[in-house]
Amino acid sequence: MRIRCVNVAVSAAVMLLSQFVPAVSAQSPSANVSVFATGLNNPRGLKWGPDGHLYVAEGGAGGTLSTTPSECEQVPTPVGPYTGSYTSSKITKIDHHGNKSTVVDNLPSSQTSASQGNLVSGVAALTFMGGDLYAVTAGWGCSHGLLHTNNIVFKVLPGGKWKQIADLSDYQKRHPVAHPNPDDFEPDGTWYSMISRRGKLYAIEPNHGELDEISTNGEIRRIADISATEGHIVPTAVDHQGDFFVGNLGLFPIPGGASKILRITQSGKIKTVVTGLDTVVGLVFDPEGFMYILENTVGQPFPTPGYGKVVRVTDDGLEDIATGLFLPTGITFGPDGNLYVSNVGFGPPPIGMGQIVKITVPPAKEHKNSKPAYDLDE
């Protein structure tokens, strides 16, 4: 049975694990993984701020509110209908000791149907630009059970307030991609990653399959319609190193080695540069230009606790940096040179089980080439 990929880009294929995954023993985290913070609800994208604190997007806890087909187009069953609440997602700040404080709360959060594991999404990713914090949402919108909302990009203001910058739901409805998947279609999208570059924001949307540029005045421009050339590969992760680099989740059951990294130019040209990956949900570059890739599950047919991994791309191939992660969802480098990962980033209740883990990164070996293997000439 092939299950369709949707939702928080971690997909509606991720049901209650006992329904689909044979009994397996979760692997313990590798020795360089330690818990940095706990008590989060579906942690997703995370970013260190200029103030030296870590900021985390919490998807929230969903809710029971819903909408009807008479009010808006719905997410098809069995993924839909969605239910949600207007108040359970938030942005959290964590200091160097792992102590948490709330930056913005009472934000919308929604979840898939019960048959699909009640998978939750809300605020999806964060980035800083010019000292200001911006966020992109994934679980908002009428199709996600929350009337009078849309998926948006917003700017965080002082005092726990925020201001909408761009309406992503409206843009996607007015600018459809070439090859949406009708059986797996979410009208409001399910945005996953966002970065900033030279005064602009760049966000990845997995369900429709696109990379878009967002200006602070609300203008949106599509950099690449990934669906047009790659089909429904569920692109999730984005970072920038000369060009954009994008990783994809893929479909379930996990075929093994089918996920990849695409290099996308500012003009939208796409080229595959790294292959042999599984369920990519994050990527980031270190100061030397080496790429680190976060894989949600490796070696299992469905997302499984204890099989998440971070790998580094080298001239010699993929080098394991950390293993035994528990359904990770986001990755970033800290000012201390360590990697920080959102762990226990999704799954069935109980809520409040999310973590941030710190990964000590071993030095990269010397390589024969002056550039990493994926840093290819045009």
C-alpha positions in Angstrom: 0.0 0.0 0.0 1.4 3.4 -1.0 0.3 6.2 1.4 0.1 9.7 0.2 2.4 12.4 1.6 0.9 15.5 3.1 0.5 17.7 6.1 3.4 19.1 8.1 5.6 17.7 5.3 6.1 14.9 7.7 3.0 13.6 6.0 -0.4 12.1 6.7 1.3 8.8 6.0 2.6 9.1 9.5 -0.4 7.6 11.3 -0.3 6.1 14.8 2.8 4.2 14.4 1.4 0.9 15.7 -1.1 0.8 12.8 1.7 0.5 10.1 5.1 -0.1 11.6 6.1 -3.6 12.8 7.4 -3.8 16.3 11.0 -2.5 16.3 13.3 -1.5 19.0 14.1 2.2 18.9 17.8 2.9 18.6 19.5 5.0 21.4 20.9 8.4 20.3 24.6 8.4 19.5 26.9 9.6 22.2 27.2 13.1 20.8 23.5 13.8 21.3 22.3 15.4 24.5 18.9 16.9 25.5 19.0 20.7 25.6 15.3 21.6 26.3 12.0 19.7 26.9 8.3 20.2 27.3 7.5 21.4 23.7 4.4 20.7 21.6 5.4 19.5 18.1 8.6 21.5 17.7 9.5 22.4 14.1 11.7 25.0 12.7 14.3 26.6 15.0 16.8 29.4 14.8 19.3 31.2 17.1 18.6 34.9 17.4 21.0 37.8 17.5 20.3 38.0 21.2 22.0 34.6 21.7 18.7 32.7 22.4 17.2 29.8 20.5 13.8 30.5 19.0 11.5 27.5 18.3 8.2 27.2 16.3 5.8 25.0 18.2 3.1 23.4 16.1 0.8 23.2 19.1 -1.8 20.7 20.1 -4.5 21.0 17.4 -8.1 21.3 18.5 -11.8 20.3 17.8 -13.1 23.2 15.7 -13.9 22.4 12.0 -15.2 23.8 8.8 -17.6 22.4 6.1 -17.5 22.0 2.3 -20.0 24.8 2.1 -17.5 27.2 3.8 -14.4 26.2 1.8 -12.7 23.4 -0.2 -11.7 20.7 2.2 -8.6 18.5 2.4 -9.7 15.1 0.9 -10.3 12.1 3.1 -8.8 10.2 4.8 -6.3 13.0 5.6 -9.2 15.5 6.1 -11.4 16.8 7.5 -9.0 18.8 9.7 -9.9 20.1 13.1 -8.1 22.8 15.1 -8.0 25.7 17.5 -7.1 29.3 17.3 -4.9 29.3 20.4 -2.5 26.4 20.9 0.5 27.1 18.6 3.3 29.5 19.7 6.9 30.6 19.4 9.2 29.8 22.3 12.5 31.3 23.3 15.1 29.1 25.0 18.2 30.4 26.8 21.6 28.7 27.0 20.5 26.7 30.0 17.4 25.3 28.3 15.0 27.6 30.2 11.9 28.5 28.1 9.8 31.6 27.7 7.0 32.5 25.4 7.6 35.0 22.6 4.1 34.8 20.9 1.3 32.5 21.9 -2.4 31.9 21.2 -1.7 31.1 17.5 -3.8 28.8 15.4 -3.0 25.0 15.3 -4.7 22.2 13.4 -4.6 18.5 13.0 -5.4 15.7 10.5 -8.3 13.4 11.0 -8.1 10.8 13.8 -7.7 8.0 11.2 -4.4 9.7 10.2 -3.0 10.1 13.7 -4.2 13.6 14.5 -0.9 15.0 13.1 -0.5 18.6 14.3 0.8 21.7 12.5 0.7 25.4 13.4 3.7 27.8 13.1 6.2 25.9 10.9 9.5 27.8 10.7 11.4 30.9 11.8 14.1 33.1 10.5 15.7 36.4 11.4 16.2 39.3 9.0 17.6 42.7 9.9 17.3 41.8 13.5 13.6 41.0 13.2 12.0 37.6 13.6 9.7 36.3 10.9 7.6 33.1 10.9 5.7 31.0 8.4 2.6 29.0 9.2 1.5 25.5 8.0 -1.7 24.6 9.8 -3.8 27.7 9.3 -6.6 28.1 6.8 -10.2 27.2 6.3 -9.3 23.9 4.8 -7.5 23.1 8.0 -10.7 23.6 10.0 -10.0 27.2 11.0 -12.5 29.7 9.4 -11.2 33.2 8.7 -7.6 32.3 8.7 -5.0 31.7 6.0 -1.4 30.4 6.0 0.8 33.5 6.2 4.2 34.9 6.8 4.2 37.2 9.8 6.7 39.5 11.6 7.0 39.3 15.4 6.5 42.6 17.2 7.4 43.6 20.7 5.2 42.6 23.6 4.0 39.3 22.1 2.3 40.9 19.1 2.7 40.1 15.4 1.9 41.6 12.0 0.9 39.7 8.8 3.4 40.3 6.0 2.1 38.0 3.2 -0.9 35.8 2.5 0.4 32.5 1.3 -3.0 30.7 1.0 -4.3 33.4 -1.3 -1.2 33.3 -3.4 -1.4 29.5 -3.9 -5.0 29.6 -4.8 -4.4 32.3 -7.4 -1.1 30.7 -8.7 -1.5 26.9 -8.9 1.5 24.7 -9.6 1.8 22.6 -12.7 1.2 19.2 -11.2 -0.7 19.2 -7.9 -1.6 15.8 -6.5 -5.5 15.8 -6.4 -5.7 12.9 -3.9 -3.3 14.6 -1.6 -4.2 18.3 -2.0 -4.3 20.9 0.7 -5.8 24.1 -0.6 -4.0 26.3 2.0 -0.7 24.5 1.6 1.5 23.1 4.4 4.6 25.4 4.5 7.6 23.8 6.1 10.9 25.8 5.9 11.9 29.5 5.5 15.2 31.3 5.3 16.2 35.0 4.7 18.6 36.2 2.1 19.5 39.8 1.1 16.3 41.4 2.4 13.9 38.7 1.1 12.3 35.6 2.6 12.3 32.3 0.9 9.8 29.5 1.8 9.3 25.9 0.8 5.8 24.4 0.5 5.8 20.6 0.3 2.2 19.7 -0.7 2.0 21.8 -3.8 5.8 21.6 -4.4 7.2 25.1 -4.7 10.0 27.5 -3.6 8.7 31.1 -3.3 10.3 34.5 -2.6 8.4 36.8 -0.1 9.1 40.5 0.2 8.3 42.4 3.4 5.7 44.5 1.5 3.7 41.3 0.9 4.8 40.6 -2.7 5.3 36.9 -3.5 7.2 35.5 -6.5 7.7 31.8 -7.3 11.3 30.9 -7.7 10.7 27.3 -8.8 7.6 25.1 -9.4 9.3 21.9 -8.3 6.2 19.9 -9.2 6.7 20.8 -12.9 9.9 18.8 -13.2 10.1 16.5 -10.2 6.4 15.6 -9.6 5.0 15.1 -6.1 8.3 14.6 -4.2 7.3 16.7 -1.1 10.1 19.3 -0.9 10.7 20.2 2.8 14.0 21.8 3.6 15.8 24.8 2.2 19.1 26.6 2.8 21.3 28.9 0.7 24.9 28.6 -0.3 25.4 30.5 -3.6 22.2 28.9 -4.8 19.2 27.4 -3.0 19.5 23.8 -1.8 16.3 21.9 -1.3 15.7 18.5 0.2 12.6 16.3 -0.1 10.6 14.0 2.2 9.3 11.6 -0.5 6.4 9.1 -0.3 5.6 6.2 2.0 6.4 3.4 2.3 9.9 4.7 2.4 11.7 3.1 -0.6 15.2 3.7 0.8 17.7 6.1 -0.8 15.0 7.8 -2.9 15.2 11.3 -1.3 17.7 13.9 -2.6 19.0 17.4 -2.6 18.2 19.8 -5.4 20.3 22.8 -6.3 18.0 25.6 -7.5 19.2 28.9 -9.0 17.6 32.3 -8.5 16.2 31.9 -12.0 14.5 28.5 -11.1 16.9 26.1 -12.8 16.9 22.8 -10.9 19.7 20.2 -10.7 20.0 17.1 -8.5 23.3 17.3 -6.5 23.0 14.7 -3.7 21.2 11.4 -3.8 20.8 8.3 -1.6 18.9 9.9 1.2 15.7 9.1 3.2 12.9 11.4 4.4 14.9 14.7 4.4 13.3 17.3 6.7 16.2 19.7 7.2 19.5 20.9 5.9 22.0 23.5 6.9 25.6 24.6 6.0 28.5 25.2 8.3 30.9 28.1 7.9 33.2 26.0 5.8 30.5 25.2 3.3 29.8 21.6 4.3 26.1 20.5 4.1 24.4 18.8 7.0 21.2 16.9 6.2 18.5 15.9 8.7 16.7 12.6 7.9 13.5 11.8 9.8 13.7 8.0 9.4 16.4 5.8 7.8 16.1 2.0 7.3 12.4 1.7 8.1 9.3 1.7 5.8 7.4 4.3 7.8 8.5 7.1 10.2 9.8 5.3 13.3 11.2 6.7 16.6 14.9 6.2 17.0 15.8 6.1 13.3 16.4 9.8 12.6 19.9 10.8 11.5 22.1 13.7 10.6 24.6 13.2 7.8 27.4 15.4 6.4 28.1 15.5 2.7 31.8 15.0 1.9 33.9 14.1 -1.0 33.8 10.5 0.2 30.0 10.5 0.4 27.5 10.7 3.3 29.1 10.7 6.7 27.0 9.9 9.8 27.1 12.8 12.3 24.3 11.7 14.7 22.0 8.7 14.8 19.1 7.5 16.9 17.0 10.6 16.7 13.3 10.4 17.6 11.2 11.7 14.7 13.2 14.9 14.2 11.8 17.9 12.3 14.2 20.8 12.2 17.9 21.6 12.4 20.1 24.7 12.9 23.7 25.6 13.9 24.2 27.3 17.2 26.7 30.1 17.9 28.8 27.4 19.8 29.3 25.4 16.6 26.9 22.6 17.7 23.9 21.5 15.8 20.4 21.8 17.4 17.6 19.6 16.3 13.8 19.6 17.1 13.3 16.1 18.4 10.0 14.2 19.0 8.7 16.7 16.5 5.5 15.0 15.7 3.5 11.9 16.4 0.5 10.8 18.4 -0.4 12.2 21.9 0.5 12.8 24.6 1.5 16.4 23.9 4.4 18.2 25.5 6.9 15.5 24.6 8.9 17.6 22.2 12.6 18.2 22.8 15.5 20.2 21.4 18.7 18.1 21.3 22.3 19.4 21.0 24.6 17.5 18.7 28.4 17.9 19.1 29.8 18.0 15.6 33.1 16.2 14.9 35.7 18.1 12.8 35.4 17.5 9.0 38.3 15.5 7.5 40.6 17.2 5.0 39.4 16.6 1.5 41.2 16.6 -1.8 38.9 19.1 -3.4 38.7 22.8 -2.4 34.9 22.7 -2.7 32.4 20.3 -1.2 31.3 17.6 -3.8 27.8 19.3 -4.4 29.2 22.7 -5.0 29.1 22.3 -8.8 29.8 24.7 -11.6 26.8 25.6 -13.7 
